[in-house]
Amino acid sequence: MYIQRYTVASIIFIGAIGWFVFGFVSQQYIAIDVMGVHLPSLPIAAWVVIALVLFYLATLSHMMFYSMIDSLRLHKYSKDYEQMTEAISDALLDVQPRKHNFKTERYRLLGNLINNSTLSVDGKLSHIGIENIDRVIKEISQLKDGEVVDLKKYHLSDNNVFVELNNLNRYDAGVLSDENILDKPKQYGEELCIEAYSNYVSTVPVYAIDKYKSFMTKEALDVILRRINAEKNNLSITNENIIAYMNEVDLDGNDFIHLSKTLSVNMTPEQRIKLFEKLSESNEDAMNGYLYTLFDLEMLDAAKEILDNSQPSEFIRFKAYSDLKSCHKNYDIQLILS
């Protein structure tokens, strides 16, 4: 646009100068030699016009050169702007690894910071007017609201926080089954596998429980034990199986007491006693569950014998309860253990 204006103005200016020289200065003809080349004789006004045209071409070339330089510089800024919007989108999605190369110094400074940062958006912000960033903000909001979103276009890693959240949403929506998740633990992550396993063991038979028992947790173990001899989703299981499941989890004394409470609902007293007796032979913490079981089933003599053979600092709560029972005080054992 500016070159067009300059050209029009130059033509008018050159024409006016040529007219002025020819009409008011001189109409004389002269011949010029340039580097041994004899040029034809022309009016002085014509030589002035030729000189001005050459000057115009020189200035035009100068302007076009720097216009091209500015265009290249603007192109770099334009590309860096696009890179910056992608870098912000990746930072919002916590894409790893990230490497956006910026050509201009100012964008490079901010870009290096964005490349090594994770961004989060205030829930009040819904859009900023940049299409790809607005799309990311919207989809993150949908994920947090429990919706399923197509994240494949972002090529995120399996352990990306939003991929894991999306998988959880897919699981909650019924798109993924428990076995889908448990069959591909590396793809879906340990947290979702643990949740899926806790749900999975609520209905499946023993062989299926064993198949994925590496995902055993206290919660899953509790679910399994509640199924023993239950009316719904009944599970027939040996003490050896139960001990194997317990060995998959790090249990303390209070955990064994809790498990004994759980088993007290449906397990026969005989099996329950044998289970904790066996456990206590190899695990000192399991003795808490064994003592609780004996007191709960009013096997006071057996419990007292164990307490009498223990160290003075061991099983203080149970000893206190045993003393109360010996004085014919019928307090609920839960009061002592709570």
C-alpha positions as CSV (number, residue, x, y, z in Angstrom):
1,M,0.0,0.0,0.0
2,Y,2.8,2.5,1.0
3,I,4.8,1.6,-2.1
4,Q,1.8,2.2,-4.3
5,R,1.3,5.6,-2.8
6,Y,5.1,6.4,-3.1
7,T,5.0,5.3,-6.8
8,V,2.0,7.5,-7.6
9,A,3.5,10.5,-5.7
10,S,6.9,9.9,-7.4
11,I,5.4,9.9,-10.9
12,I,3.6,13.1,-10.2
13,F,6.7,14.7,-8.7
14,I,9.0,13.5,-11.6
15,G,6.5,14.7,-14.2
16,A,6.2,18.1,-12.5
17,I,10.0,18.5,-12.3
18,G,10.4,17.5,-16.0
19,W,7.7,19.9,-17.1
20,F,9.1,22.7,-15.0
21,V,12.7,22.2,-16.3
22,F,11.6,22.0,-19.9
23,G,9.2,24.9,-19.7
24,F,10.9,27.3,-17.5
25,V,14.6,26.4,-17.2
26,S,16.0,25.2,-20.5
27,Q,15.0,23.4,-23.7
28,Q,18.6,22.8,-24.7
29,Y,19.7,19.3,-25.9
30,I,22.8,17.8,-24.5
31,A,24.7,14.4,-25.1
32,I,26.3,12.5,-22.2
33,D,29.1,10.0,-22.2
34,V,28.9,7.3,-19.5
35,M,32.0,5.1,-19.1
36,G,32.9,5.6,-22.7
37,V,29.4,5.0,-23.9
38,H,28.0,7.8,-26.0
39,L,24.3,8.4,-25.1
40,P,22.0,10.2,-27.5
41,S,21.3,13.9,-27.3
42,L,18.3,14.6,-25.2
43,P,16.7,17.7,-23.6
44,I,18.0,18.6,-20.2
45,A,14.5,18.0,-18.8
46,A,14.7,14.4,-20.1
47,W,18.0,13.9,-18.4
48,V,16.6,15.3,-15.1
49,V,13.6,12.9,-15.5
50,I,15.9,10.0,-16.1
51,A,18.0,10.8,-13.0
52,L,14.8,11.1,-10.9
53,V,13.5,7.8,-12.3
54,L,16.9,6.1,-11.4
55,F,16.7,7.7,-7.9
56,Y,13.1,6.5,-7.6
57,L,14.2,2.9,-8.6
58,A,17.0,3.0,-6.1
59,T,14.7,4.2,-3.3
60,L,12.1,1.7,-4.3
61,S,14.7,-1.1,-4.1
62,H,15.7,0.1,-0.7
63,M,12.2,0.2,0.5
64,M,11.4,-3.2,-0.9
65,F,14.5,-4.7,0.7
66,Y,13.6,-3.5,4.2
67,S,10.0,-4.3,3.7
68,M,11.1,-7.9,3.0
69,I,13.2,-7.8,6.2
70,D,10.2,-6.5,8.2
71,S,8.0,-9.1,6.6
72,L,10.4,-11.9,7.6
73,R,10.6,-10.4,11.2
74,L,6.8,-10.3,11.4
75,H,6.6,-13.8,10.1
76,K,8.8,-15.0,12.9
77,Y,6.6,-13.2,15.4
78,S,3.6,-14.7,13.8
79,K,5.1,-18.2,14.1
80,D,6.2,-17.6,17.6
81,Y,2.7,-16.5,18.5
82,E,1.3,-19.8,17.2
83,Q,4.0,-21.6,19.1
84,M,3.1,-19.7,22.3
85,T,-0.6,-20.7,22.0
86,E,0.4,-24.3,21.6
87,A,2.8,-24.0,24.5
88,I,0.1,-22.6,26.7
89,S,-2.3,-25.4,25.7
90,D,0.4,-28.0,26.5
91,A,1.1,-26.4,29.8
92,L,-2.6,-26.5,30.7
93,L,-2.7,-30.2,29.7
94,D,0.6,-30.9,31.5
95,V,2.1,-32.4,28.3
96,Q,5.4,-34.1,29.0
97,P,8.0,-33.7,27.6
98,R,7.6,-30.2,26.1
99,K,9.9,-28.4,23.6
100,H,8.7,-25.4,21.7
101,N,11.4,-23.5,19.8
102,F,10.9,-19.7,19.6
103,K,12.8,-17.5,17.0
104,T,12.4,-14.1,18.6
105,E,14.1,-13.1,21.9
106,R,11.0,-11.8,23.7
107,Y,8.9,-14.9,22.9
108,R,11.9,-17.1,23.8
109,L,12.1,-15.6,27.3
110,L,8.4,-16.3,28.1
111,G,8.4,-19.5,26.1
112,N,11.1,-21.1,28.1
113,L,9.1,-20.3,31.3
114,I,5.9,-21.8,29.8
115,N,7.8,-24.9,28.6
116,N,8.8,-25.7,32.1
117,S,5.6,-24.8,33.9
118,T,2.2,-26.3,34.5
119,L,-0.8,-24.0,34.3
120,S,-4.2,-24.3,35.9
121,V,-7.2,-22.2,35.0
122,D,-9.6,-20.5,37.5
123,G,-13.0,-22.1,37.2
124,K,-14.4,-18.7,36.4
125,L,-12.5,-18.5,33.1
126,S,-14.4,-20.1,30.2
127,H,-12.6,-18.6,27.2
128,I,-10.0,-16.1,26.1
129,G,-10.7,-15.8,22.4
130,I,-8.0,-18.1,21.1
131,E,-9.5,-21.2,19.6
132,N,-7.1,-23.9,20.6
133,I,-6.7,-22.6,24.2
134,D,-10.5,-22.2,24.6
135,R,-11.0,-25.8,23.4
136,V,-8.5,-27.0,26.0
137,I,-10.1,-24.9,28.8
138,K,-13.5,-26.3,27.9
139,E,-12.4,-29.9,27.8
140,I,-10.6,-29.6,31.1
141,S,-13.7,-28.2,32.6
142,Q,-15.7,-31.1,31.2
143,L,-13.3,-33.7,32.6
144,K,-13.5,-32.1,36.1
145,D,-17.3,-32.3,35.8
146,G,-17.1,-36.1,35.2
147,E,-17.6,-36.1,31.4
148,V,-15.8,-38.3,28.9
149,V,-13.6,-36.3,26.5
150,D,-11.7,-37.4,23.3
151,L,-8.0,-36.7,24.3
152,K,-6.4,-38.7,21.5
153,K,-5.7,-35.6,19.4
154,Y,-3.3,-34.3,22.1
155,H,-1.2,-37.5,22.2
156,L,-0.9,-37.4,26.0
157,S,1.0,-40.1,27.9
158,D,-0.9,-42.8,29.8
159,N,0.2,-41.4,33.1
160,N,-1.0,-37.9,32.3
161,V,-3.3,-36.6,35.0
162,F,-6.1,-35.7,32.6
163,V,-5.8,-39.1,30.8
164,E,-6.2,-40.8,34.2
165,L,-9.2,-38.5,35.0
166,N,-10.7,-39.3,31.7
167,N,-10.3,-43.0,32.2
168,L,-11.9,-42.7,35.6
169,N,-14.8,-40.9,33.9
170,R,-15.0,-43.6,31.3
171,Y,-15.0,-46.2,34.1
172,D,-17.8,-44.4,36.0
173,A,-19.8,-44.1,32.8
174,G,-19.5,-47.8,32.1
175,V,-17.4,-47.4,29.0
176,L,-14.6,-49.4,30.6
177,S,-15.2,-52.6,32.5
178,D,-13.2,-53.8,35.5
179,E,-11.4,-56.4,33.4
180,N,-10.6,-53.9,30.7
181,I,-8.6,-51.9,33.3
182,L,-7.1,-54.8,35.2
183,D,-5.8,-56.4,31.9
184,K,-3.9,-53.2,31.0
185,P,-2.5,-51.8,34.3
186,K,0.3,-49.8,32.6
187,Q,-2.2,-48.1,30.4
188,Y,-4.7,-47.2,33.1
189,G,-2.5,-46.7,36.1
190,E,-2.3,-48.1,39.6
191,E,-5.0,-45.9,41.2
192,L,-7.7,-46.8,38.7
193,C,-6.7,-50.5,38.8
194,I,-7.0,-50.5,42.6
195,E,-10.5,-49.0,42.4
196,A,-11.5,-51.4,39.6
197,Y,-10.2,-54.4,41.6
198,S,-12.2,-53.4,44.7
199,N,-15.3,-53.4,42.6
200,Y,-14.3,-56.5,40.7
201,V,-13.9,-58.7,43.7
202,S,-17.5,-58.0,44.9
203,T,-19.0,-60.6,42.5
204,V,-16.3,-62.8,40.9
205,P,-15.3,-66.3,42.0
206,V,-12.0,-67.2,43.8
207,Y,-10.0,-68.0,40.6
208,A,-10.8,-64.5,39.3
209,I,-9.8,-62.9,42.6
210,D,-6.5,-64.7,42.4
211,K,-5.8,-63.6,38.9
212,Y,-5.4,-59.9,39.8
213,K,-4.6,-60.2,43.6
214,S,-1.5,-58.0,43.1
215,F,-4.0,-55.1,43.3
216,M,-5.2,-56.3,46.7
217,T,-5.9,-53.5,49.2
218,K,-7.5,-53.3,52.6
219,E,-10.7,-52.2,51.0
220,A,-10.7,-55.0,48.5
221,L,-9.9,-57.5,51.3
222,D,-12.8,-56.3,53.3
223,V,-15.1,-56.7,50.3
224,I,-13.9,-60.3,49.9
225,L,-14.3,-61.2,53.5
226,R,-17.9,-59.8,53.7
227,R,-18.9,-62.2,50.9
228,I,-17.9,-65.4,52.9
229,N,-21.1,-67.3,53.6
230,A,-23.2,-64.2,52.6
231,E,-26.7,-64.6,51.2
232,K,-25.8,-62.5,48.1
233,N,-22.6,-63.1,46.0
234,N,-21.7,-65.9,48.4
235,L,-18.0,-66.9,48.4
236,S,-16.7,-70.3,49.5
237,I,-13.1,-69.9,50.5
238,T,-10.5,-71.7,52.6
239,N,-8.5,-70.2,55.4
240,E,-5.4,-70.7,53.2
241,N,-6.9,-68.4,50.6
242,I,-7.7,-65.8,53.1
243,I,-4.2,-65.9,54.6
244,A,-2.8,-65.6,51.1
245,Y,-4.9,-62.5,50.4
246,M,-4.0,-60.9,53.8
247,N,-0.3,-61.5,52.9
248,E,-0.8,-59.2,49.9
249,V,-1.5,-56.3,52.2
250,D,0.5,-54.6,54.9
251,L,-1.8,-55.0,58.0
252,D,-1.2,-53.8,61.5
253,G,-2.9,-55.0,64.8
254,N,-5.9,-52.7,64.4
255,D,-6.4,-54.0,60.8
256,F,-6.6,-57.6,62.1
257,I,-9.2,-56.6,64.7
258,H,-11.2,-54.9,62.0
259,L,-11.0,-58.0,59.8
260,S,-12.2,-60.2,62.7
261,K,-15.2,-57.9,63.1
262,T,-15.9,-58.2,59.4
263,L,-15.7,-62.0,59.5
264,S,-17.9,-62.2,62.6
265,V,-21.0,-61.4,60.5
266,N,-21.0,-64.6,58.4
267,M,-18.0,-66.8,59.1
268,T,-18.6,-69.7,61.5
269,P,-16.9,-69.3,64.9
270,E,-14.8,-72.5,64.4
271,Q,-13.3,-71.3,61.1
272,R,-12.8,-67.8,62.4
273,I,-10.8,-69.1,65.5
274,K,-8.7,-71.4,63.4
275,L,-8.0,-68.6,60.9
276,F,-6.6,-66.2,63.5
277,E,-4.9,-68.9,65.4
278,K,-3.0,-69.8,62.3
279,L,-2.3,-66.1,61.5
280,S,-0.9,-65.4,65.0
281,E,1.6,-68.2,64.7
282,S,3.6,-66.3,62.0
283,N,2.5,-62.7,62.6
284,E,2.7,-60.9,65.9
285,D,0.2,-58.2,64.8
286,A,-2.4,-60.9,64.0
287,M,-2.4,-61.8,67.8
288,N,-4.6,-58.7,68.3
289,G,-7.2,-60.2,65.9
290,Y,-6.9,-63.5,67.6
291,L,-7.5,-62.0,71.1
292,Y,-10.4,-60.0,69.8
293,T,-11.9,-63.1,68.3
294,L,-11.6,-65.0,71.6
295,F,-13.1,-62.3,73.6
296,D,-15.9,-61.7,71.1
297,L,-16.8,-65.4,71.2
298,E,-16.6,-65.3,75.1
299,M,-13.6,-67.7,75.1
300,L,-12.2,-66.0,78.2
301,D,-10.0,-68.7,79.5
302,A,-8.1,-69.1,76.2
303,A,-7.7,-65.4,75.9
304,K,-6.5,-65.1,79.5
305,E,-3.9,-67.8,79.0
306,I,-2.4,-65.9,76.1
307,L,-2.4,-62.7,78.1
308,D,-0.8,-64.3,81.1
309,N,2.1,-65.6,78.9
310,S,2.7,-62.2,77.3
311,Q,5.0,-59.4,78.3
312,P,3.7,-56.8,80.8
313,S,3.8,-54.1,78.1
314,E,1.9,-56.1,75.5
315,F,-1.9,-56.1,74.8
316,I,-2.6,-53.5,77.6
317,R,-6.2,-52.9,76.3
318,F,-7.0,-56.6,76.2
319,K,-5.6,-57.1,79.7
320,A,-7.7,-54.3,81.0
321,Y,-10.8,-55.9,79.4
322,S,-9.9,-59.3,80.8
323,D,-9.7,-57.8,84.3
324,L,-13.1,-56.2,83.9
325,K,-14.6,-59.6,82.8
326,S,-13.0,-61.3,85.7
327,C,-14.8,-58.9,88.0
328,H,-18.1,-59.8,86.2
329,K,-18.2,-56.4,84.4
330,N,-20.0,-57.0,81.1
331,Y,-18.7,-54.1,79.1
332,D,-18.7,-54.2,75.3
333,I,-15.2,-54.9,74.1
334,Q,-15.7,-52.1,71.5
335,L,-15.5,-49.6,74.3
336,I,-12.0,-50.8,75.3
337,L,-10.7,-50.9,71.7
338,S,-12.1,-47.6,70.5
